[in-house]
Amino acid sequence: MTMNEKKVQINKRGKGRVSRDEIQNWTKEQLIAKVLQLDAYNFQIRNLLQKKLGQNDSEIYEHLAELETNEVTSVENVPKALPQTNRKTPKRKFDFQKSHKRHVLIKLLYFGWNYHGLAVQEDSNDTIEHHLFQALIRTCLIESRESANYHRCGRTDKEVSAFSQVISIDLRSKYPPEEQHTSEALANEVEYCTLLNRVLPRNIQAVAWMPLRSPVYSARFDCIGRTYRYYFPKGDLCIKSMQNGCEYLARHTDFRNFCKMDVNNGVTNYIRQIFKASVQRCAVEQESKDVEDAYAMYMLEIRANAFLWHQIRCIMAVLLLIGEGKEQPEVINELLNVEKNPCKPQYTPAIGMPLNLFHCEFRKHTIQPADSGKSNNIGNIGNDIDTGESAEEHTSNWIYGDEHLQKLIEAVQGEWMQYNIKSTMIRDILHQLESIRQKENVSSAPVRAQAWLLQDGVRPRQYQELLNRKRCESLENRIQHFVKKQRLIVTNEPA
């Protein structure tokens, strides 16, 4: 049985962790050394958080540190800044025991350019989930994240946007479970999207919600298709060559050479199914007839059952090289042949800013067991399995609301206005500069560098073809590396 056929899992003990029995055998000196080490680590983390958090939060942390150092116990010795915040009458806590819950899907729209990704991070508040859960708790739709039965459809990275990010979650409801799917309940339910959008930032908005009939339906594991769009200007790119390269993507399933491997976290399965990939003119650009316009906007639209870390950005990086004429479309076929090319050539993914999670598709019946909302079988993703447990579909129709949509369109038009004014101003300046250059040097070729900055990194003077570049470690070598580090465990069970 080869390494790929064996089951690889994370060693839950992890690097550096010790058992309770081992600690009990430590000497007094070892315990003191460990406490001092942890105290120094805690001091470093506190300093890091103070730099990341806002000024008001930093002042509070400083006062707390002062209290710990001086061991202040009396009210008289507490610094003045803290009592001022404590003088406010405490807000009466919402009693969730007296309210009902319903399991729903929420469709979110956000522009991720100024955020550090979707997932919450310990050292930053600039994430989508930070603002989302802040709004959910502030509006008393949930008591806490831990009790909310929360799943997300796709984990978008730094600067990546979404028109159709979907989450599954338990929200406060006006009605008991047996009445929640009646027409009256759906018409008079809490206006979830309107409520959230009042407190969410303008570039993060709830679009719609969907009532679910299964309490374990998961936005992650019951999603059968995800569509992303990557927007880019034509520049000097050959669109036909890029489209020819896209045709190879649906012929293979192992994308280890088109992603950032995350073996450290137990990801050893790089099989994904791409249903369709195409390069096409953006719909809003169709009015322009000039197909050779270097400023015309195109997009890579790619649909699959699921995606790997940086998979689309790596695919786009290679497509850009093909569009520039530096690589042939067949290089994608070569890289997807992992038997011939088991090691990924070293190249930088395209930038994340133009990427958008545009659409998600869901199965009608959940595959999750009734007694658990968790699953870690990535092989199930994309298989539209009807469990047959209930003839009634677990999903229903999205609920928008005309008044809510009007406000949402107004908010997005405000975003469009700001960025379109900036884009038009820059385009006007470019037109003037290009006109001046044309007058100064009539014979000079036009500058077409519009798409260059999509490739993050320094452009080399002499290009080296992908298949001739230095290679990264193979998947098997990485697995062996983390097995030696006791991060992973390889068993004889089939994968």
N, C-alpha and C positions, 0 to 999 in steps of 0.2 A: 504494500500500500504506500503510495507516494505521499509527500507532504501535503499536496493540494487535496488529497482524498481523506486526510485525517481531520478530526475535529480540533480546532484551535480555540481556546477560550482564555479570558483574562484571569490571571492569578489574583483572586480577591484579597489575598493577604497583602499583595503589593510590595513594592520595593520600600525597604526601610521600616516596615511595620513589624511589630513584635507582639507575641501573644501575652495574655495575662500571666500564664505560668512562667514565662521567661522573665517578666518584670519582677515577679515575686522572688526570683533567685538572684536579683541584682544586689550588689553591696550598697552601703550607704553613700560611698563616694560616687558610684555610678549613677545613683538616683539624683544626687546634688548636681552632677555634671549635666544630666539630662534636663533638669529643671532650668538651669542657667542657659542652656542651649535654646530651649523653647521660649524663655523670656526674651532672649536677644532676637529670636525670630519674630515674636509678637511685636517688639519695638519697631522692627523694620516694616512689618505689615501696616502698623499704625501710621508711620510716616508716609508710606505709599498711599494710603487712603486719604490722608490729609491733603496730599497734592492733587488727588483726583477729584475729591469732593469740593463743593462750593465753599465760599468764604465763611458763610454762616455756620455750615457744618464743621468747618475746621476750628472755629472759635469754640464751639461746644466741645469738640474733642480735646482742645487744649484745657478747658476748664475741668473736664473729666480726668485728664491726666494729672492736673494739679491736685484735684481731690484725692486721687490715689496716692500721690507722692506724699502729701502732707497728712494723710489719714484724717481728713476733716470729717467730723461726725456731728458737730453742732450746727444749727441753722445760721448762727451769727457769722460763721466763717465761710459760708458759701459765697462765691463771687456774685457780683451784682447782676451779671448778664443772665444767669440761669433763673433766679427768682422772677425776673420780669416775664419770662416765658411761662413760668409756672403759676403766675397770678391769674391767668385766664381760667374761667370756669370750665372744668373738664366737660367735653362733649359727651352726651349720653350715648352709650354704646348701643348699636343696633342689635336686636335680639333675633338671631337667625333661627333659634328654636321655634319661634312662632311663625316662621314663613315656610313656604314650600320651595322645592327645587325642580328644575326641569333641565334635561340634557339637550344641548343645542350645538349647532355649527354656527360660527361667526365668520363672515368673509371680511377680510381687512384689506385696505388699500394704504400703501405708504411709499413715500419717496425716501430711499435709504441713503442718499448722498451724504448727509451730515451725521449718520449714525454708525456705530461700531458693529452692526449686524443685528439680527433678530434676537438671538438668545441673550438672556440676562448674564451679566458679568460682575464678578465681585469687586473689581477695581474701576468700574466705570458705570455711570448712570446714563450714558448716551447709547442706549439700546432700545429697540422697539418694545421688547417685553417689559423693560423697566417702566416705561410710560403706560403701557397697556394695563399692567397689574396695578399700577398706581391709580389709574382711572377706574378699574373694576372694584377696587376696595373703597375708593372715595365715594362711588355711587352706591355702595352697599349691595352690589350684585353678587359678590362672593365674600366669604369671610377671610379666606387665605388661599394662597396658591396650592398649598399642600392638600387642602380639602376640596379643591375645585374639579378634580378628575380631568386635568388639563392635558391635551395633546395638540401638537402643531403639525401641519401638513409638510412643510419644508423649512429647513433651517437656512435662511439666507445669510450670506456673509456681509462683511463691511462694505458699505456703499451700494449694496444691491437693493433694488426696489421690488414692489409687488403690487399687482392689481387684484390678485386673487389668492392671497395668503389665507388659509382656512385653519381655524382652530376648533377643537371640540372641548366643551366645558360645561359644568353644572352652574346654572345661574338661578338667582332668586326668581320665584314665580308667584303670581297672584292666585293660582289655582292648584288644587290637589292633583296628583298624578292621573287619577281616573277621569278628570275633566279637561286635561290640558290639550287634547287634540280635537275638541269640539270647535265648531266655527265661531261660537261666541268667545271662547277663551283665546283663540288666535287673533280675533279682531280687537280684543280689549286687553291683551297681555301688556306687560311692561314694554315700553318702547326702547328696547335695548340699544339699538344703534343711535337713536337721537340722544339718549341719556349719555352714552359714552362719548359721542362727538362733542358734547358741550365741554368736556374736561380734557379731551385728548388734544395734542398739538395739531395744527392745521395740516401738517404733512403726514399725519397718521389718522386715518378715519375708518370707521366701521361702515361697510357697504350694505350688508344684508345679514339676516339670521335665518336659520332653518330648524324647526322643531324635529327632534329625533324620537323614535319609538323604542330604541334600545339604549339602556343606560351605559353600555360598554362600547358603543359605536365610537371608533377612533378616527380622528382626522388624519392620523399618520398611517395606521395599518390598514385602513379601509379605503385609502386613496389608490386608484388603479391607473391613474395617468396624470402626469404633470407636464405642462407646456411652458417653456421659457422663450423669451424673445431677447435677442442681443442686438441693439441698434448701433449703426455705424455709418459714417459718410462714405461715399464712393471713392473719393480721392483718385488715386492712380490704380485702383484695384480692378482686376479682371473678374467680373461677377460670374461669367460663364464657367471659368476654371474653378471658382469656389463652389458653385453648384455641382459641378462634376465630382468634386471631393466629397460633398455631402452624401452622394449616392452610395458610398462605401460604408457609411456609418450604420445603416440598418442591416448590413450583411454579417456583422459580427456581434458578439455579446461580451467579450472580455475587454474591459477598458482600463486595465492597469497602467497602460502607457499614456492615458489621457486623463489623468487625475493626480491629486496629491495623496499619496498613500498614507493611511492612518493606522498602520499596523500596531503602533503603540497602544491604541485604544481597542484592540481586538478586531479591527476591520480587516479580514483576510479574504472576503468574497467580493470580487470585482466584476461579477456578472450583472450586467444591466441590459435591458432590451429597449433599443431606440425604435419607435414605431415610424417616425418620419422626421426628416431634417431637410430644410430648404432655405435658400437665400433668395429674398424677394424684395421688391420696392415697397416701402412703407405706404399704407393706404392713403395717408394724408398727403403723400407726394405724387399720387397718380395724376393729378391735374397737370403737372409739368410733363411736357412731351420730350424734353431733351434727356435722352438716356445717357448721354455722355457728360452731363452736368456733374462736375467734381463735388459740388455741394449737395447733391441729391442724397437723401437718406434711405438706407437699406436696412434689412434686419435678417438675422439668422433665427428662424423659428424651429425649435426642436422639441419633440414630444417623446416621452419615454415613461416606463413604469416607475422609475426612480432614478436619482442621479447620485454620483459620487462627489466627494469633496473636490471643488474646482474643476469638475469634469467639463462643463460647458466653456469655461474660460480657457482650458487647455485645448479643447477642440477649436475654439475661435482663434487662438494663437497660431495654430497650424494652418487654418484656413486663410488667415491674413498673409502668411508666408506664401501660400499658393496663389492668392490674389495678386501679390507683388511679383510673381513669376520666379521666386527664389526656389520654390519646390513644385514638383508635379503633383496633380491630384492623387496619383497612385501611392504617394507616400503614406496616406491615411490607411490604405489597405495593408501596406507593409507594417506599420506600427500596430495595427490590430491583429496581426498574425503573431501571437505571443509565443508560439513554438519556435518561430524563426527569430523573433526579437523579444526575448523575455525581459530585457532590461530597458527602461525608459531613457531616451536621450535627454540630455540636460537642456531645457528651454524654459522660458518664463511665461506663465499664463497671461492672457490678456487682462486688462484692468477690469474691475468689477462694476464700475459706475454705470455702464450702459445696459446691464443685465436686469431683466424684469421677470418675476414669476407671474405669468399672465393668465393661466387657467389651470384648474384642477378638476379631475373627474373622480366620482366616488361610486362604489358598488351599492346596490340597493339593499343588501343584507350584510350585516357585519360578519366577519370571520372570527371575532373575538369570543372566547368562551364566556358563558353567562356569569361565571363567578370571578372573572378577572378582566381588567381593562388593559393588561400589559401583555406584550409579546416581544420576542426578540428573534423571530424567524423571518429574516429578510427575504427568504425565498417565497413567502406568501404574497409579498407586495407585487401587485400586478395581475394576480390570478383572480378573476371575477368569480368567486365561489359562492353559490347560494346554499346555505347550510340546510335549508328546508325546515328549519325550526318553526317558522311562521310564514303563512302565506301573505301576510300583510308586510309591505315594504317598511324598512326601518327609516328610510329617508322620506322627504316630502319636497315641497317647492320652497324656493327662497322667498322670503318676505322682505320687500323693499319699503313700500310706502311712498306715495307721490311727494308729499311735503318733505320727507326726509331726503329723497333723491334730489329735489330742487336745491335744498341747502348744501348737499354734497357737491352738486355741480357748481354752485356758486363758489364753494371753497376751492375746488380744483381749478376753476377758471381764474381765481386769484393767483394761484401758483403759476398757471400758464402765462398770465399777464406779466408777471415779474420776469420770468425766464425768457419769454418771447421778446420783450423789450430789450433785454440784454443781448439776445441772439441777433436781433435786427440791427442793433447799434454796432455790434462787432462785424456783422456781415457788410454793413455800409462802409465801415473803415477799411475792411479788406478790399472792397471794390475800388475805393480811392487809391489804395496802395498798389493794387494790380494795374490800375490805369496809368499811374505815374511810371511804374516799371516798364510797361509796354511802350510808353512814349520815349523813355530814356534809351531803351534797347529793343527795337522792333523785332529783331531776329531771335530774341530769347524765348525759350519754351516756357509755358506757364508753370508756376509752382503748384504741385499737387501733393501736399504733405498732410492733407486733412486726416488721414487714417493712421499716421505714423505713431501718434502718442497713445494709441490703443495698445501697443506693445510696450509693456512696462519694462524699462531697462535701457541700457545704452546701446545704440545702434552701432555694430562693429563696422570698421572700414572694409574689411574683407569678410564676406559671408561664408560660413561653413555649413554645409548641408546637414540636415538632422541625423541621417543615418551614419554620418561620419563623426558625429560628436561623441564626447565622453559620456559614458552611460552611468545611470544610477544603479544602486544595488538591486538585485532581483528580489521578488517577493519571498522566495524561499530563504534567501540569506537574511532578509529582515526578520522573518519569523524566528529563525535560529538565533539571531542576535538578541531578541527580546525574551526568548526562552532562557538563554544564558543569564540574562539580567533578572530572571524570575518574574518577569512581567506577564508572560504568557505561559500556558500549559498546553502541550500537545498530547492528546489521548489517541488511543487506537480505535475509537468510535468513528464510524463514517461521518463525513461532514454533512 
